[in-house]
Amino acid sequence: MKDFDTFSEIWVADFEFTVTLGNNPTPVCLTALEIKSGRWELLWLDGQANPPPPYPTGKDSLFVCYFASAEISCHLALNWPVPENVLDLYTEFRNLTNGLPLVAGNGLIGALAHFGLDTMGAAEKTDMRNLIMRGGPWNEDERSAILQYCKSDVEALYRLLTHMETLIDLPRALLRGRYMKAVAAIERNGVPIDVKSLNSITSNLPELKERLISEVDASYGVFQGSTVFRAENWMRLLAINDIPWPHLPSGRIDLSDNAFKEMSDIYPDIKPMRELRQLLGKLRLNCLSIGKDGRNRSLLRPFSSRTGRNQPSNSRFIFGPATWLRGLIRPPPGAGLAYLDWSQQEFGIAAALSGDKAMMEAYSSGDPYLAFAKQAGAVPEDATKQTHSAERARFKACVLAVQYGMGPESLAKKIGQTPAHARILLQLHRQTYKRFWQWSDNVLDFAMTRGYLQTVFGWTLRITRGKTNPRTLRNFPMQANGAEMLRLACCFAVERGIKVIAPVHDAILIEYPSKDKDRAIESAFQAMREASEYVLNGFPLRSDVNTVEHPNRFISPEDAGTWYKIMEIVGEIKGGANTRSLGLRG
């Protein structure tokens, strides 16, 4: 087990760099302090032949920074070796304060302010960042000012390190730093985008929106001025059709997508309007960050959520908008993409962490939903997905209801049954998986009495009594340990030379040369299996894979119809043809 004294050198470092939307950073300068000797390195990098790194990067040295993916990105841009041991004070500050209110955010200034440490003023910092992002050339005075600004950040980092040192669990902190290294590599790779199709959509966006609305709203008469959804028109339509609708605590009608989804499950005629609103709400493609090489790059914002998951921008990251827009993802010539995701990950995590043998057996069967129905005595042992599809669907809905913390009323709506029937299903879950529920109750008791929860690798949620939903606490071990699993899989994959181009919740997207397809996919499978075993004490989770080869697109069969119909309409707009039916109903 490592501690700070085991390192021969400890370097606190900071880069300044320029970067434009969708592109990789260009380093401007570096300042670094070796804290044991007091030695400083100030290096101007802009316009210079790439020098070697001024510090060692091997196993005997420690590299300390704030938001390490940015610093490692500069290493990659300079073709420098990536430091073996990375301590990111951003991830450790997040871990120390996750769940607590913060006065000044999670940036370096916020971390310093949290501990009452001196920092550069926000206005001065903004001025210096603007000077750097303006780009060169810089005169001699500007260079000196930028280097001194960079040095002041290192001095601030050193003050922060001395304050946080005793609060850091170093071995686990290095694991989080290891993930930040993987993030830098993933962000550098980017996701290949069909820029021609993207430009066709964005350049015809106003006309496309009008066509979409005219196709669907002819049956509803809700929109006004061609593109404005009018709540009063919707309320009038609901009244005419005698459809009750949820309202907000304020008394206003609830126009959220959740409300539309819930009601469209009950009243199918509403579904086309919900789909239309989804399409319109996510047609903000001008924000997608596409680099000069046609690749989508967006900050993954690791450790941003309470469960430690990434939270990339929904508008800048290709996996943020509507799923049909993933048709823009297209492997380059001679390459393919593989999307690997864990099968029923949350169910498997719950089974393994709780030690519930019946639940583990259900997961290992390959179909935990049908296995649950068999264990509960609701279907015969020889039942299959084909012979008992309706029963399996109800028991699947019950499993998902437990994972999402749904009550019997919500489950009843989901399965089209009475609340009494839903209560029976939920009770069957409790009876079948008693060990899981005992463990889940213990998780809640621990959280409320101790004031925190932790993953197997130490990601911590601090709990403020009365401000955290009990359902959130029960679900935290599955979500947060799932995040641990994804981080570890990314580390394994990147370190083995797999080109990971995006992590997506419980999945990774990789790119490979077509001639190396089998090797790349098998290596990625192994990374995901090993990650699950490390997190779940030897219990492996299965993974599924979907692949696509150039010139095909990365899009699911469920979304392909929408994609091709949208592109058909765009083609008609460009060619001046008459509108064809969008076909949202089927």
C-alpha distance (Angstrom), angle and dihedral (degrees) to the residues before:
residue distance angle dihedral
M1 . . .
K2 3.79 . .
D3 3.78 126.8 .
F4 3.79 129.8 174.6
D5 3.81 93.8 -91.8
T6 3.81 92.2 61.0
F7 3.81 91.7 69.7
S8 3.78 118.8 86.3
E9 3.81 90.9 -154.9
I10 3.81 132.2 22.0
W11 3.80 115.2 -163.6
V12 3.79 123.1 -165.6
A13 3.79 107.1 -161.8
D14 3.79 144.3 175.0
F15 3.81 133.1 -176.1
E16 3.76 128.1 -157.3
F17 3.79 114.9 -150.9
T18 3.78 144.3 163.4
V19 3.78 122.3 -123.9
T20 3.79 136.3 174.0
L21 3.79 127.3 -154.3
G22 3.80 112.3 -67.7
N23 3.80 95.2 0.4
N24 3.78 134.0 104.6
P25 3.82 119.8 -101.2
T26 3.80 125.1 -94.7
P27 3.83 111.1 -144.5
V28 3.81 115.8 -126.8
C29 3.79 102.5 178.9
L30 3.79 145.1 -21.4
T31 3.78 133.3 -144.6
A32 3.78 122.5 -173.8
L33 3.80 136.4 174.9
E34 3.80 124.9 -157.2
I35 3.78 99.4 -149.3
K36 3.82 99.6 -158.9
S37 3.80 95.1 55.5
G38 3.81 99.5 24.5
R39 3.82 90.2 -126.7
W40 3.81 117.1 157.0
E41 3.80 128.8 -154.2
L42 3.81 118.3 -165.8
L43 3.79 112.6 -179.0
W44 3.81 128.0 -178.9
L45 3.81 107.1 -152.6
D46 3.79 107.6 171.2
G47 3.78 111.7 109.4
Q48 3.80 92.2 -1.9
A49 3.79 129.5 121.8
N50 3.79 105.6 -101.7
P51 3.82 107.1 -90.0
P52 3.81 121.5 -158.4
P53 3.81 116.9 -94.5
P54 3.82 111.1 -81.9
Y55 3.81 92.4 -136.4
P56 3.80 136.3 49.2
T57 3.79 117.4 -96.1
G58 3.81 100.5 -167.4
K59 3.78 133.1 108.9
D60 3.83 95.6 -79.5
S61 3.80 95.7 60.7
L62 3.81 132.9 67.3
F63 3.81 123.4 -142.5
V64 3.83 113.2 -153.6
C65 3.80 122.7 -169.1
Y66 3.80 144.0 136.3
F67 3.82 116.9 -101.5
A68 3.78 94.2 1.7
S69 3.80 98.5 -160.6
A70 3.82 88.4 72.3
E71 3.81 93.3 50.7
I72 3.81 93.1 44.5
S73 3.82 89.2 49.4
C74 3.79 87.1 60.6
H75 3.80 90.2 50.6
L76 3.80 88.8 53.2
A77 3.81 92.1 47.1
L78 3.81 89.8 52.7
N79 3.82 93.4 44.1
W80 3.80 89.0 -119.8
P81 3.80 121.5 151.3
V82 3.79 112.7 -96.1
P83 3.83 111.7 -113.8
E84 3.78 111.2 -104.1
N85 3.81 94.3 -141.5
V86 3.80 117.4 42.5
L87 3.80 124.0 179.6
D88 3.79 109.9 -168.8
L89 3.80 111.8 -164.7
Y90 3.81 88.9 -164.3
T91 3.81 93.0 63.6
E92 3.80 90.9 43.7
F93 3.79 93.2 49.0
R94 3.80 88.9 49.6
N95 3.79 89.7 49.9
L96 3.79 93.0 49.7
T97 3.79 94.5 48.5
N98 3.82 104.0 28.9
G99 3.79 107.4 139.4
L100 3.80 95.2 14.2
P101 3.82 124.7 108.7
L102 3.81 113.3 -103.6
V103 3.76 127.8 -154.2
A104 3.79 99.7 -153.0
G105 3.81 107.9 16.9
N106 3.80 132.8 -110.9
G107 3.80 99.8 -61.4
L108 3.78 123.8 107.3
I109 3.80 91.6 -92.3
G110 3.80 89.8 50.5
A111 3.81 92.5 50.1
L112 3.80 92.1 49.4
A113 3.80 91.4 46.8
H114 3.82 90.9 49.2
F115 3.79 90.0 59.7
G116 3.80 94.7 39.0
L117 3.81 94.1 -111.6
D118 3.81 126.3 149.8
T119 3.79 117.3 -98.1
M120 3.77 141.7 171.4
G121 3.79 113.5 -88.1
A122 3.79 116.0 -96.1
A123 3.82 92.7 -123.3
E124 3.81 92.6 51.9
K125 3.79 90.8 47.1
T126 3.80 90.9 51.0
D127 3.80 91.3 50.8
M128 3.79 91.5 52.0
R129 3.79 93.1 46.4
N130 3.81 89.6 50.9
L131 3.81 89.9 51.5
I132 3.81 90.9 51.9
M133 3.80 95.8 43.8
R134 3.81 90.2 49.5
G135 3.77 85.4 73.3
G136 3.78 131.0 -138.6
P137 2.84 163.0 -24.7
W138 3.81 93.7 80.8
N139 3.77 123.7 -175.3
E140 3.79 122.4 -124.6
D141 3.81 94.4 -92.7
E142 3.80 91.3 49.4
R143 3.80 91.4 49.4
S144 3.77 90.7 51.4
A145 3.82 91.4 48.2
I146 3.82 92.1 49.6
L147 3.80 92.4 49.7
Q148 3.81 91.4 48.3
Y149 3.81 90.2 48.4
C150 3.80 90.1 50.8
K151 3.80 89.7 47.8
S152 3.80 91.1 51.3
D153 3.81 89.0 56.3
V154 3.80 90.1 53.4
E155 3.79 90.4 49.4
A156 3.80 88.9 50.8
L157 3.80 90.2 48.4
Y158 3.78 90.5 52.3
R159 3.81 90.8 52.1
L160 3.79 89.1 49.6
L161 3.81 92.2 48.3
T162 3.79 93.3 51.9
H163 3.81 89.2 51.2
M164 3.82 95.8 45.3
E165 3.81 99.4 37.8
T166 3.81 96.8 97.4
L167 3.82 91.0 44.5
I168 3.81 95.3 57.0
D169 3.80 123.8 95.6
L170 3.80 92.2 -149.0
P171 3.83 102.4 -162.2
R172 3.80 91.8 51.3
A173 3.80 91.0 40.7
L174 3.80 89.3 56.5
L175 3.81 88.8 52.9
R176 3.80 89.2 55.8
G177 3.81 89.2 47.0
R178 3.79 88.1 51.3
Y179 3.79 89.3 57.9
M180 3.81 91.4 50.1
K181 3.80 87.3 57.6
A182 3.81 89.2 54.0
V183 3.82 90.0 48.2
A184 3.80 90.5 55.8
A185 3.81 90.7 53.7
I186 3.81 92.9 46.1
E187 3.80 93.5 48.6
R188 3.79 90.0 48.4
N189 3.82 91.4 53.8
G190 3.80 96.1 52.4
V191 3.81 128.0 -174.0
P192 3.84 118.0 -77.4
I193 3.82 111.4 -117.7
D194 3.80 132.1 -164.6
V195 3.80 93.4 -124.7
K196 3.80 93.8 -178.2
S197 3.81 92.0 59.9
L198 3.80 91.1 42.7
N199 3.80 90.8 53.9
S200 3.81 90.7 48.0
I201 3.80 90.6 55.5
T202 3.80 97.4 42.9
S203 3.81 95.1 45.2
N204 3.81 90.2 53.7
L205 3.79 97.8 36.5
P206 3.84 100.0 119.4
E207 3.82 92.3 50.1
L208 3.82 90.9 43.2
K209 3.80 91.6 54.5
E210 3.79 91.5 49.0
R211 3.80 91.5 50.1
L212 3.81 92.1 48.9
I213 3.79 91.7 50.3
S214 3.80 94.5 45.5
E215 3.82 90.6 51.2
V216 3.80 95.2 53.0
D217 3.81 107.0 23.2
A218 3.79 93.1 59.0
S219 3.81 86.3 83.4
Y220 3.82 94.8 46.4
G221 3.81 111.3 29.9
V222 3.81 92.9 -148.9
F223 3.80 103.5 127.5
Q224 3.76 122.3 80.7
G225 3.77 128.6 -163.0
S226 3.83 87.2 17.6
T227 3.83 96.8 -80.2
V228 3.83 109.1 36.8
F229 3.81 118.7 97.6
R230 3.82 107.4 -142.5
A231 3.80 114.6 -150.8
E232 3.82 92.4 -160.2
N233 3.81 90.8 56.0
W234 3.80 89.9 50.3
M235 3.81 91.7 49.6
R236 3.81 90.2 50.4
L237 3.82 90.2 51.4
L238 3.82 90.8 49.9
A239 3.79 90.9 50.8
I240 3.80 92.8 49.7
N241 3.80 90.8 51.6
D242 3.82 93.9 40.5
I243 3.83 93.2 -122.7
P244 3.83 116.0 156.5
W245 3.81 113.2 -139.8
P246 3.83 132.5 -163.3
H247 3.78 118.8 -107.2
L248 3.80 132.7 -155.2
P249 3.83 121.6 -112.4
S250 3.81 86.4 -101.0
G251 3.80 89.2 62.6
R252 3.80 94.4 -111.7
I253 3.79 120.3 127.2
D254 3.82 114.1 -91.5
L255 3.81 107.7 -118.7
S256 3.81 96.4 171.8
D257 3.78 120.3 128.7
N258 3.81 89.0 -115.6
A259 3.80 89.4 60.3
F260 3.79 91.7 48.1
K261 3.80 91.5 47.3
E262 3.80 93.5 49.7
M263 3.78 93.7 47.0
S264 3.81 95.2 43.5
D265 3.81 88.3 57.8
I266 3.80 87.7 58.7
Y267 3.82 98.3 35.3
P268 3.85 108.3 33.9
D269 3.82 92.2 -169.9
I270 3.81 87.5 71.9
K271 3.79 93.3 58.7
P272 3.84 97.5 86.5
M273 3.81 90.2 54.3
R274 3.79 91.2 49.8
E275 3.81 91.2 50.1
L276 3.79 90.9 48.0
R277 3.80 92.0 51.8
Q278 3.80 89.6 48.9
L279 3.77 91.5 51.6
L280 3.79 93.4 48.2
G281 3.79 93.6 43.2
K282 3.79 93.0 54.8
L283 3.80 100.6 40.3
R284 3.80 93.0 101.8
L285 3.76 96.6 119.3
N286 3.79 97.1 148.6
C287 3.80 87.2 78.1
L288 3.82 95.6 58.2
S289 3.80 106.5 114.1
I290 3.80 106.4 -129.5
G291 3.80 120.4 175.6
K292 3.79 128.2 -141.0
D293 3.79 88.4 -96.1
G294 3.82 92.2 58.0
R295 3.79 95.4 -105.4
N296 3.78 127.4 130.9
R297 3.79 111.5 -125.3
S298 3.76 123.3 175.6
L299 3.77 132.4 158.2
L300 3.80 106.9 -93.0
R301 3.82 89.5 -150.5
P302 3.81 94.5 -146.1
F303 3.82 120.2 -152.9
S304 3.80 90.7 14.7
S305 3.80 97.7 125.0
R306 3.79 124.0 68.7
T307 3.79 89.6 -110.5
G308 3.80 90.1 52.7
R309 3.79 94.8 -108.7
N310 3.78 124.3 142.8
Q311 3.80 116.5 -95.4
P312 3.79 107.8 -164.7
S313 3.77 119.3 177.9
N314 3.80 111.6 -79.7
S315 3.79 90.2 -145.4
R316 3.83 99.0 44.6
F317 3.83 101.2 38.5
I318 3.82 117.6 74.8
F319 3.82 90.7 -134.4
G320 3.81 91.2 57.6
P321 3.83 103.5 71.1
A322 3.81 126.3 61.0
T323 3.79 114.0 -41.5
W324 3.81 93.6 -120.1
L325 3.80 88.3 66.3
R326 3.78 88.1 69.7
G327 3.79 82.8 85.0
L328 3.81 82.9 84.2
I329 3.81 88.7 68.7
R330 3.79 107.9 93.8
P331 3.81 128.3 163.7
P332 3.80 115.7 -124.1
P333 3.83 121.1 -110.9
G334 3.79 112.4 -65.9
A335 3.79 92.9 18.1
G336 3.77 141.2 93.2
L337 3.78 138.7 -162.9
A338 3.80 129.3 -133.5
Y339 3.80 124.7 -163.8
L340 3.80 110.9 -158.2
D341 3.78 120.2 -173.1
W342 3.78 134.1 171.3
S343 3.79 115.5 -106.9
Q344 3.83 113.0 -118.7
Q345 3.81 88.7 -19.4
E346 3.81 98.1 176.1
F347 3.81 92.5 49.0
G348 3.80 90.6 50.5
I349 3.80 93.2 47.0
A350 3.81 91.6 49.2
A351 3.80 91.1 49.2
A352 3.80 94.8 49.1
L353 3.81 98.9 41.6
S354 3.80 93.0 46.5
G355 3.79 93.1 44.5
D356 3.81 90.3 -133.8
K357 3.82 103.9 164.0
A358 3.80 94.6 -162.6
M359 3.78 91.0 50.7
M360 3.81 91.9 47.6
E361 3.81 90.0 50.4
A362 3.81 90.0 50.1
Y363 3.80 90.7 52.3
S364 3.81 93.3 45.8
S365 3.81 90.5 52.3
G366 3.80 89.3 73.7
D367 3.80 93.7 -122.1
P368 3.81 109.5 59.0
Y369 3.80 93.1 176.3
L370 3.79 95.3 58.1
A371 3.81 89.7 38.8
F372 3.82 89.2 55.2
A373 3.80 90.0 52.6
K374 3.81 90.0 50.9
Q375 3.80 93.7 46.5
A376 3.80 89.7 49.8
G377 3.82 90.5 51.8
A378 3.80 93.1 -118.6
V379 3.82 95.5 122.2
P380 3.81 132.9 24.5
E381 3.80 121.3 -95.2
D382 3.79 91.8 -108.3
A383 3.82 92.7 54.2
T384 3.79 116.6 129.7
K385 3.79 135.9 -166.3
Q386 3.78 88.0 -101.5
T387 3.81 99.0 46.7
H388 3.81 96.9 43.5
S389 3.81 105.1 25.3
A390 3.82 94.7 139.9
E391 3.81 93.5 52.6
R392 3.78 91.2 45.3
A393 3.81 90.5 51.5
R394 3.82 91.4 53.5
F395 3.79 93.6 48.2
K396 3.80 90.3 46.4
A397 3.79 89.3 53.1
C398 3.80 88.8 50.5
V399 3.82 92.2 52.3
L400 3.80 91.1 49.4
A401 3.81 90.5 46.0
V402 3.80 89.8 56.5
Q403 3.81 91.2 48.1
Y404 3.81 92.4 50.3
G405 3.80 94.9 40.8
M406 3.81 94.1 -116.4
G407 3.79 120.3 167.8
P408 3.81 126.9 -136.5
E409 3.81 93.9 -91.0
S410 3.81 93.3 55.9
L411 3.79 91.8 43.3
A412 3.81 90.3 49.6
K413 3.81 90.7 56.5
K414 3.77 90.3 47.2
I415 3.81 94.9 54.2
G416 3.80 97.7 32.4
Q417 3.79 93.4 -118.8
T418 3.80 136.0 116.2
P419 3.82 121.2 -82.3
A420 3.81 87.3 -113.2
H421 3.80 90.3 59.5
A422 3.81 90.5 47.3
R423 3.81 90.6 51.5
I424 3.80 89.6 54.2
L425 3.82 90.5 52.9
L426 3.79 92.6 49.2
Q427 3.80 90.2 47.5
L428 3.81 89.8 51.6
H429 3.80 88.2 55.0
R430 3.81 90.5 53.0
Q431 3.81 92.1 47.7
T432 3.80 95.0 45.6
Y433 3.80 96.5 44.7
K434 3.81 103.1 35.1
R435 3.79 94.3 149.6
F436 3.82 91.0 53.9
W437 3.79 92.3 51.4
Q438 3.79 92.2 47.2
W439 3.79 88.8 51.8
S440 3.83 91.6 46.3
D441 3.81 90.6 51.2
N442 3.81 89.2 49.8
V443 3.81 90.5 51.3
L444 3.79 90.1 54.9
D445 3.82 92.9 45.6
F446 3.81 91.5 48.9
A447 3.79 92.0 49.3
M448 3.79 94.0 50.3
T449 3.82 95.6 44.4
R450 3.82 100.2 38.2
G451 3.79 98.3 33.4
Y452 3.81 97.4 -131.0
L453 3.81 146.0 60.4
Q454 3.79 128.4 -150.2
T455 3.79 138.3 -162.7
V456 3.80 122.8 -130.7
F457 3.82 88.8 -91.9
G458 3.78 96.5 44.4
W459 3.81 106.1 -96.4
T460 3.80 101.1 155.1
L461 3.78 135.0 -151.5
R462 3.81 114.2 -161.6
I463 3.77 112.4 -148.9
T464 3.77 127.2 -143.7
R465 3.77 107.4 -159.7
G466 3.79 112.9 -115.6
K467 3.81 93.7 13.5
T468 3.81 101.0 76.1
N469 3.79 122.3 72.3
P470 3.83 112.4 -123.6
R471 3.81 89.0 -134.6
T472 3.81 88.6 57.9
L473 3.79 90.1 52.5
R474 3.81 93.3 49.3
N475 3.80 90.4 49.4
F476 3.81 95.8 44.6
P477 3.84 96.6 86.8
M478 3.80 91.8 54.9
Q479 3.79 96.4 43.9
A480 3.79 97.8 39.6
N481 3.81 96.0 43.1
G482 3.80 87.3 46.5
A483 3.80 86.5 56.8
E484 3.81 89.7 49.9
M485 3.80 88.9 51.9
L486 3.80 93.1 51.1
R487 3.80 92.3 47.9
L488 3.79 91.8 51.0
A489 3.81 92.5 46.9
C490 3.82 89.8 52.0
C491 3.81 90.3 50.4
F492 3.81 92.8 50.2
A493 3.79 93.2 45.4
V494 3.82 96.7 47.0
E495 3.80 92.7 44.3
R496 3.83 89.5 52.7
G497 3.78 92.2 54.9
I498 3.80 97.9 -102.4
K499 3.80 112.5 147.7
V500 3.79 101.6 -125.4
I501 3.80 109.1 -172.7
A502 3.82 101.6 176.2
P503 3.79 141.7 5.8
V504 3.82 110.9 -146.5
H505 3.82 115.2 -170.2
D506 3.83 100.5 -77.3
A507 3.82 97.4 1.0
I508 3.79 144.2 64.4
L509 3.79 127.7 -142.3
I510 3.80 114.9 -147.8
E511 3.79 133.3 -174.1
Y512 3.79 122.5 -147.2
P513 3.81 140.8 172.7
S514 3.80 105.3 -98.2
K515 3.80 91.1 -122.4
D516 3.83 90.0 58.3
K517 3.81 96.5 45.5
D518 3.80 99.1 118.7
R519 3.80 94.9 44.8
A520 3.80 93.8 47.2
I521 3.81 94.3 48.3
E522 3.79 93.9 45.7
S523 3.81 90.6 49.6
A524 3.82 90.6 49.5
F525 3.81 90.9 48.6
Q526 3.79 89.3 52.5
A527 3.82 91.9 49.8
M528 3.80 91.2 52.9
R529 3.79 93.9 45.6
E530 3.80 92.7 49.5
A531 3.80 91.3 47.2
S532 3.81 91.0 54.5
E533 3.80 91.5 48.0
Y534 3.81 92.5 51.4
V535 3.79 92.9 49.6
L536 3.81 96.1 40.9
N537 3.80 99.7 42.7
G538 3.79 95.4 -106.2
F539 3.82 99.5 -35.1
P540 3.83 107.4 128.4
L541 3.78 124.4 -145.7
R542 3.78 121.9 -148.9
S543 3.79 123.1 -120.2
D544 3.79 132.3 -151.9
V545 3.79 126.0 -153.1
N546 3.81 136.3 -153.4
T547 3.78 119.0 -171.7
V548 3.79 136.2 -166.7
E549 3.80 129.1 -171.8
H550 3.80 128.9 -156.7
P551 3.01 127.3 -57.6
N552 3.81 92.1 26.4
R553 3.79 124.9 88.0
F554 3.78 132.7 -115.4
I555 3.79 100.9 -115.5
S556 3.78 135.4 124.7
P557 3.82 121.6 -116.1
E558 3.83 88.2 -115.9
D559 3.81 91.2 59.1
A560 3.80 99.7 35.4
G561 3.82 93.8 84.8
T562 3.80 92.6 54.7
W563 3.81 92.2 45.3
Y564 3.79 95.6 52.1
K565 3.81 93.5 42.8
I566 3.81 90.4 51.2
M567 3.79 90.5 49.9
E568 3.82 89.1 47.3
I569 3.81 90.4 54.9
V570 3.81 90.8 46.7
G571 3.80 88.7 52.2
E572 3.80 90.6 50.4
I573 3.81 91.2 49.6
K574 3.79 91.0 51.7
G575 3.78 91.0 45.5
G576 3.80 96.8 40.2
A577 3.81 94.0 -121.2
N578 3.79 125.7 151.0
T579 3.78 118.6 -87.8
R580 3.79 118.0 -96.1
S581 3.80 123.8 -151.8
L582 3.79 114.6 -80.3
G583 3.79 90.8 -146.2
L584 3.80 97.0 -147.4
R585 3.80 91.1 156.5
G586 3.75 92.9 65.1
